[in-house]
Amino acid sequence: MLAVILIFAGIASAGGLIAALAGGFEGWAIVAGITVVVLFAAAFFAVRDGARRRAREVDTVVYSPDNTDQLFDVDPNTGERTPHRD
């Protein structure tokens, strides 16, 4: 969610940059240009951190056949079933 907000803020800053350039405000154009670069870089790092965090999460599926006394953990990548441990 943070990355989406940063991307939208970067797009808004890019609009401000274009408006500052069109209006001839050289100082504000420099400030807006730096802001655009910083916001898009922060969005890139937020997306990368989120992907790295999701990759570390373990997503095991607990499978229960007709008998509730038997529970199995199913590895989503290989489909291998192992006895469930609490």
Backbone as numpy.savetxt, mean C-alpha at the origin, in Angstrom:
# Nx Ny Nz CAx CAy CAz Cx Cy Cz
-4.15 2.91 2.61 -4.98 4.10 2.61 -4.10 5.35 2.61
-3.00 5.29 3.34 -2.10 6.44 3.37 -1.54 6.74 1.99
-1.21 5.70 1.24 -0.65 5.89 -0.10 -1.66 6.58 -1.02
-2.92 6.23 -0.90 -3.95 6.85 -1.74 -4.08 8.33 -1.41
-4.06 8.67 -0.15 -4.15 10.07 0.26 -2.93 10.84 -0.25
-1.75 10.25 -0.15 -0.54 10.91 -0.63 -0.56 11.11 -2.14
-1.08 10.14 -2.87 -1.18 10.27 -4.33 -2.14 11.39 -4.70
-3.29 11.44 -4.04 -4.24 12.52 -4.33 -3.66 13.88 -3.97
-2.93 13.97 -2.87 -2.29 15.24 -2.50 -1.22 15.60 -3.51
-0.51 14.62 -4.04 0.49 14.89 -5.07 -0.14 15.40 -6.35
-1.29 14.84 -6.71 -1.99 15.30 -7.91 -2.47 16.74 -7.71
-2.99 17.04 -6.53 -3.43 18.41 -6.24 -2.25 19.37 -6.26
-1.11 18.93 -5.75 0.08 19.78 -5.77 0.58 19.98 -7.20
0.45 18.96 -8.04 0.83 19.12 -9.44 -0.06 20.16 -10.12
-1.33 20.19 -9.77 -2.22 21.23 -10.29 -1.80 22.61 -9.82
-1.39 22.69 -8.56 -0.88 23.96 -8.05 0.40 24.38 -8.75
1.24 23.41 -9.07 2.47 23.69 -9.80 2.16 24.26 -11.18
1.22 23.65 -11.87 0.85 24.13 -13.20 0.26 25.54 -13.11
-0.58 25.77 -12.11 -1.17 27.10 -11.94 -0.10 28.14 -11.61
0.87 27.78 -10.78 1.94 28.72 -10.42 2.82 29.02 -11.64
3.09 28.01 -12.45 3.88 28.23 -13.66 3.13 29.11 -14.65
1.83 28.88 -14.80 1.03 29.66 -15.75 0.88 31.10 -15.29
0.84 31.31 -13.98 0.66 32.66 -13.46 1.95 33.44 -13.35
3.07 32.77 -13.55 4.35 33.47 -13.48 4.89 33.61 -12.07
4.39 32.81 -11.14 4.88 32.86 -9.76 6.03 31.86 -9.61
7.23 32.34 -9.85 8.39 31.45 -9.89 8.69 30.83 -8.54
8.60 31.56 -7.47 8.88 31.04 -6.13 7.90 29.96 -5.71
6.61 30.22 -5.98 5.60 29.23 -5.64 5.71 27.99 -6.51
6.17 28.16 -7.73 6.36 27.00 -8.61 7.46 26.10 -8.07
8.52 26.68 -7.53 9.60 25.88 -6.94 9.09 25.12 -5.72
8.33 25.82 -4.86 7.78 25.18 -3.66 6.83 24.04 -4.05
5.97 24.30 -5.03 5.02 23.27 -5.46 5.74 22.10 -6.12
6.79 22.36 -6.87 7.56 21.28 -7.50 8.21 20.38 -6.47
8.78 20.97 -5.45 9.39 20.18 -4.37 8.32 19.37 -3.64
7.17 19.98 -3.42 6.07 19.29 -2.73 5.57 18.09 -3.55
5.47 18.25 -4.85 5.02 17.16 -5.72 5.99 15.99 -5.61
7.28 16.26 -5.70 8.28 15.20 -5.64 8.23 14.49 -4.28
8.14 15.25 -3.21 8.12 14.66 -1.86 6.87 13.81 -1.65
5.71 14.29 -2.10 4.46 13.54 -1.90 4.45 12.24 -2.70
4.91 12.29 -3.95 4.93 11.06 -4.75 5.98 10.08 -4.23
7.11 10.57 -3.73 8.11 9.68 -3.15 7.56 9.02 -1.88
6.86 9.80 -1.05 6.27 9.24 0.16 5.19 8.21 -0.19
4.41 8.46 -1.23 3.40 7.49 -1.66 4.06 6.20 -2.15
5.16 6.32 -2.88 5.88 5.14 -3.35 6.36 4.30 -2.17
6.96 4.95 -1.17 7.45 4.21 -0.02 6.31 3.63 0.82
5.17 4.30 0.87 4.01 3.76 1.60 3.47 2.51 0.91
3.43 2.53 -0.42 2.96 1.35 -1.17 3.94 0.20 -0.97
5.23 0.50 -1.05 6.25 -0.54 -0.89 6.22 -1.14 0.51
6.03 -0.31 1.53 5.97 -0.81 2.90 4.72 -1.67 3.10
3.60 -1.26 2.54 2.38 -2.06 2.65 2.51 -3.41 1.98
3.15 -3.44 0.82 3.36 -4.71 0.13 4.29 -5.62 0.92
5.32 -5.04 1.51 6.25 -5.84 2.31 5.57 -6.38 3.57
4.71 -5.57 4.16 4.00 -6.01 5.37 3.02 -7.13 5.05
2.31 -7.01 3.91 1.37 -8.07 3.52 2.09 -9.36 3.15
3.30 -9.24 2.62 4.06 -10.44 2.26 4.52 -11.21 3.49
4.71 -10.52 4.61 5.15 -11.19 5.83 4.02 -11.88 6.56
2.77 -11.49 6.30 1.64 -12.09 7.00 1.46 -13.54 6.58
1.15 -14.38 7.53 0.92 -15.79 7.24 -0.58 -16.00 7.11
-0.98 -16.47 5.95 -2.40 -16.71 5.69 -2.64 -18.20 5.59
-2.91 -18.82 6.72 -3.23 -20.24 6.69 -4.75 -20.39 6.74
-5.23 -21.36 6.06 -6.65 -21.65 6.01 -6.88 -22.87 6.90
-7.84 -22.75 7.81 -8.17 -23.88 8.67 -9.32 -24.63 8.03
-9.09 -25.90 7.74 -10.07 -26.75 7.07 -10.62 -27.75 8.07
-11.94 -27.84 8.14 -12.59 -28.79 9.03 -13.48 -29.71 8.21
-13.09 -30.98 8.10 -13.97 -31.91 7.37 -15.24 -32.16 8.16
-16.00 -33.15 7.78 -17.29 -33.43 8.43 -17.14 -33.69 9.93
-16.04 -34.25 10.33 -15.79 -34.53 11.73 -15.11 -33.31 12.35
-15.74 -32.68 13.35 -15.18 -31.47 13.94 -14.00 -31.74 14.86
-13.72 -33.02 15.15 -12.56 -33.35 15.97 -11.27 -33.22 15.18
-11.37 -33.17 13.89 -10.18 -33.07 13.05 -10.13 -31.68 12.42
-9.03 -30.98 12.65 -8.81 -29.68 12.02 -7.47 -29.73 11.29
-7.42 -29.13 10.13 -6.20 -29.09 9.34 -5.89 -27.66 8.95
-4.61 -27.31 8.93 -4.17 -26.05 8.36 -3.80 -26.32 6.90
-4.29 -25.49 6.01 -4.01 -25.66 4.59 -3.14 -24.51 4.13
-1.97 -24.83 3.60 -1.06 -23.81 3.07 -1.66 -23.29 1.76
-1.93 -21.96 1.66 -2.57 -21.45 0.45 -1.69 -21.55 -0.80
-0.39 -21.64 -0.64 0.50 -21.71 -1.80 0.61 -23.12 -2.36
0.74 -24.10 -1.48 0.98 -25.47 -1.93 -0.25 -26.36 -1.80
-1.20 -26.02 -0.94 -2.37 -26.85 -0.71 -2.10 -27.99 0.26
-0.92 -28.00 0.86 -0.55 -29.08 1.80 -1.34 -28.93 3.10
-1.85 -30.05 3.58 -2.62 -30.05 4.82 -1.75 -30.59 5.95
-1.78 -29.88 7.07 -1.07 -30.33 8.27 -2.04 -30.26 9.43
-1.88 -31.08 10.46 -2.78 -31.01 11.62 -2.73 -29.63 12.25
-3.89 -29.17 12.65 -4.01 -27.82 13.23 -3.46 -27.80 14.65
-2.71 -26.77 14.96 -2.19 -26.55 16.32 -2.63 -25.18 16.81
-3.13 -25.13 18.02 -3.57 -23.84 18.59 -2.43 -23.04 19.09
